[in-house]
Amino acid sequence: MKLGFLTACLPNVKLDDLVIWAKGVGFEMLEVACWPVKNTRDYSSTTLDVANLTKDEAERIKRLFEQNNMQISSLAYYDNNLHPDLVIRKSYHDHLKKVIDAANLLGVKYVGTFVGRNYNKTIKENFDEFEIVFKEILEYAKEKGVSIIIENCPMPGWNPNGGWMGTISYSPELWEEMFSRLPYDNFGLNLDPSHLLWLGINPVSVIKEFKDKIFHVHAKDTQILKDKLNKYSIFGSQIQRKNEWDMGYWVYRMPGRGEIDWKAFLKELKQNGYSFVVSIEHEDPEFEGTEEKVKEGLRLGFEYLKGVLDKI
């Protein structure tokens, strides 16, 4: 397994500089953020402007990575592909196709996104809609030699009713439904254990069952605030939320600073045949605010994960 990180955490650093810095730390892969230039989503950035990517620029980027013995693990564009507003939804789909086109030009196998949810409809109605929407996306991707990977965050901030289900792809039950409805070989998971932990799911327990669908892995940790959980319940704070994402009883951390058993998790991945990237998704609030703090957090995450990988 190789270590990488999602570049969205460093929105003001150019791709060329990211490659040089990442190589210097010891990273071997980058998960490149590809949101639109005009975008207001949190934890997003435009490391690569896919809307204006030319063949010549794609060739230059490929040479940049090759010369530095680095790889692009995936292109990342995570938005609500089942958005209830059909105009907004179409804009997301149009951009996702541009990301797929860019992956094709760059020779990158994976494009990461969310399924999302239409919060005005039931789960069954959402899956019926998902089947139509993602059939087109997956077939488009297949024509381009690209696989689609789904990250399993529930996205609680997308649910306007104060719930914690802004996607329909956050649990093993829902993954079963997702893959049974669309059994495409270019359709898999970008498995993130941090979300499973606060949902009460043992991240190690899902690996064996879904080993053939784990195409890419995120590395993010979670700290459970036990006193807050006793106050708010698993559904999170309903009155005292600081913002729509604040559940109140858990905090994302750099790997090794939360409660995930990384040795067990990575060992289980290895034993079930996974040998691709472990990509840090940096959302630890203690290492945010400046470029220097973000880079410090990434270094700490890298050193911790490398130490674990060296022992399994």
Steps between C-alpha positions, in 0.01 A plus 500: 500500500614853417427816697337806348267785590202689363625837378183692596658591835756722324284710266760771440790273408552428131516142378868522401593621848282236666678224310843627608397548863319165523798315355726668753286373787490148359154482345474301179151595383264797485122495491447813292212736582296596192208712617395787269698822532182674618391284791385558858515147644701448816819293482523545124744662261609514138846350490422401142265707283347219295273736305805649329731199487663451159679196362831688514449598865396142586824373344699758698332388825571135423868585447503698827382197695724254314811713552431509874409130531150604610154386389148641497290251696169658396328821400262628768168678450250434777154656462135397528423311180136453609444867587126584511549809282534354151685805366762473774512123455569537128786742572655239731464227238645720227805575714539136606521403132776759454687337788457161332629650172803637688570160656495350153751759372727446801479122500345503849279202575279637779263793544352549847157643573192467726168342414314766698132512582175672404381578853143556375469130412514167683805275496332265252409789272859621525635161399262491204637840397858391573460207262412732211754772582800279567436260214568791264803617702652152520450431131656836412794420729539151354531642148787715631676213680417648842355350818272691739574477872243599765613648831278384788446826695136552611538877433271611787527865400309431179185399688298817576294320764787469749552134429821319418419338168586721206605204283365151437838328502636516855453143632561139391125445463484787251817388319335162442199672345720734296714227346212256448306760304800597287744205489755679282864396522607866489300587813649479849575669832742761623483351848529753785507340847453831686128519417437137586640556849258774606215305341578213737644268232831321551705603192689170501176301478401625153821416317465129432143527367578792270862418411418482128342846510765685702685682222649789702538573874482824697697550821321720749454435872213584736492593867174425684417752773332266748353773723343669197364171368327448836340842460405504130450130408621342177279744305714790616423843637167637379496841672859595579660433159763754398422428134316243288797259518546512876369176651664591829628161615785418262795676337707394199870452575821419317572124492627387839329781692157337524355161584544295183721194536715573196716191542196274493336697217803506271595141581149384406520695174834338419378151587202548268713600203494880514830650382417848368495841668431606858410864443488746791189720496599786727209639706663526843409847638817515711710507182303754298515874448836539326693316232769422757253340743340291225840376385598421859187288534570317175857427611377359831240287321760372255749410773237321705358296208845414366593369843190280504548375142864411570386263774226305321 
